[in-house]
Each structure stands twice: as C-alpha cells, then as structure tokens.
Amino acid sequence: MPSESVTVTPAISTGSQPIETVKKPPVTPEASPIPKLDSVLRDPAEQPVKVEKSSAEVKEELNKAIADVQIMMELRDRSVNFVLDEESGAEIVRVVDDKSGDVIRQMPTEELLTFMRNLTRMLGTFVNKEA
C-alpha cells in the first residue's frame, strides 16, 4: 500500500534538517469510521417497528397529560388557558396567576403573534392583488 510522507519543520529554524517525518495512510472506504446501515441492521426482525396508536389511546394520553398539568397548576395557584387567535390562526397557551389574574407566561409571545398577524395580512394582500 503506497504511503505519503509529510515533513514537519519548526517555526524557528534550527538548521536544514527536518525534525520529524509523518506517514499518512491513504484514505479508503474500508477505513471509514461510519458503519454501513446493512451491517448495523443485519436481522430484519431487529429493525424498529412503527407502532400506531388508536385515537382512543391518544385521547386518553392527552386527557391524562391535561389532568397532570391542572394538578400542578392548582398547587401553585395558577391556571392554564388555551385560546385560538382568530386573525393569525395560532393556538395560544397562557399561564395565569389565579389570585391577581396576571399573565405569567404566554406561548407564543405577544410579539410573535403580532408578527404572525402582520404576515397573514401581508400574504392576504399579496394573494388578492395577484388573483
């Protein structure tokens, strides 16, 4: 197998002799550190199986998650509101302090909602002019 030699010389000259010679092996596909897919998944039985959930299972998981969130919020005197913004079509989640009524956190933020509303208006204007 042919090899390539590289000579390394110091930044400060100490003479005309090289300090060290490094031999680099040629790059070959056999030396690739990334294994091929067929070598990783040899047995078809070992391949991951996609499991689909029924809509009843998904609804049950969703209801459980909502119940868990409600319990956590009640412990902290807070509530979670889910709202649909009519103009932008975005779903808004707000965490509200039950005692004062102040919004603690909103996702997406009001700035992003304003941007989305403006973008929706601009796209509507653009589409109406072209049609």
C-alpha positions in Angstrom: 0.0 0.0 0.0 1.6 3.3 -1.0 2.0 6.0 1.6 2.6 9.7 1.6 5.3 11.4 3.6 4.9 14.8 5.1 7.9 16.7 6.5 7.4 18.9 9.6 9.8 21.8 10.1 9.9 24.0 13.2 8.8 27.7 13.1 12.3 28.7 14.4 15.0 27.4 12.1 17.5 25.1 13.9 19.2 24.0 10.8 18.4 22.4 7.5 17.4 19.0 8.8 13.7 18.0 9.3 12.6 17.2 12.8 10.1 14.6 12.2 8.5 12.6 9.3 4.9 11.6 9.5 3.4 8.9 7.2 -0.3 9.3 6.3 -2.1 6.2 5.1 -4.3 6.7 2.0 -8.0 7.2 2.6 -10.0 4.1 1.6 -13.7 3.3 2.0 -12.7 0.3 4.2 -11.2 2.6 6.7 -14.4 4.7 7.1 -15.3 5.0 10.8 -19.1 5.1 10.0 -20.6 1.6 9.8 -22.8 0.8 6.9 -26.6 0.5 7.6 -26.8 -3.1 6.5 -24.1 -4.1 8.9 -25.9 -2.4 11.8 -29.4 -3.9 11.0 -28.5 -7.4 9.9 -31.6 -9.2 11.0 -34.9 -7.9 9.7 -36.5 -8.9 13.0 -34.2 -6.4 14.8 -35.5 -3.5 12.7 -37.6 -1.0 14.7 -41.3 -1.5 14.3 -43.6 1.6 14.0 -46.4 1.3 16.5 -49.5 3.2 15.6 -51.9 4.2 18.5 -55.6 4.3 18.1 -57.4 7.6 18.5 -58.9 6.4 21.8 -55.4 5.8 23.2 -54.2 9.2 22.0 -57.2 10.9 23.6 -56.6 9.0 26.9 -53.0 10.1 27.0 -53.9 13.7 26.2 -56.6 13.8 28.9 -54.1 12.3 31.4 -51.5 15.0 30.5 -54.0 17.8 30.9 -55.1 16.4 34.3 -51.4 16.3 35.4 -50.9 19.9 34.3 -54.1 21.1 36.1 -52.9 19.4 39.3 -49.5 21.1 39.1 -51.1 24.5 38.4 -53.6 24.2 41.3 -50.7 23.5 43.7 -49.2 26.9 42.6 -52.4 28.9 42.4 -52.2 29.2 38.7 -54.3 28.2 35.7 -53.6 27.3 32.1 -55.7 28.8 29.3 -55.8 27.5 25.7 -57.0 30.1 23.2 -57.2 30.2 19.4 -56.1 33.5 17.9 -58.7 34.2 15.2 -56.6 36.5 13.0 -53.3 34.5 12.8 -54.9 31.1 13.5 -52.3 30.4 16.2 -53.0 28.4 19.3 -52.1 30.4 22.4 -51.2 28.9 25.8 -51.3 31.3 28.8 -50.3 30.6 32.4 -52.3 32.9 34.6 -52.0 33.7 38.3 -55.4 32.9 39.8 -55.1 35.5 42.6 -54.2 38.6 40.5 -55.2 37.5 37.0 -51.8 38.5 35.6 -50.4 36.5 32.7 -47.2 34.8 33.9 -46.2 33.3 30.6 -47.7 33.2 27.1 -46.7 30.9 24.3 -46.3 32.1 21.6 -45.3 35.6 22.9 -47.4 38.7 22.0 -44.6 39.9 19.8 -44.6 36.7 17.8 -48.4 36.8 17.5 -48.2 40.4 16.2 -45.6 39.3 13.6 -47.9 36.4 12.6 -50.9 38.6 12.3 -49.0 41.1 10.1 -47.6 38.3 8.0 -51.1 36.9 7.5 -52.3 40.4 6.4 -49.4 40.9 4.0 -49.9 37.4 2.4 -53.6 38.1 2.1 -52.9 41.4 0.3 -50.3 39.8 -1.9 -52.7 36.9 -2.9 -55.6 39.3 -3.5 -53.5 41.5 -5.9 -52.3 38.5 -7.9 -55.8 37.0 -8.3 
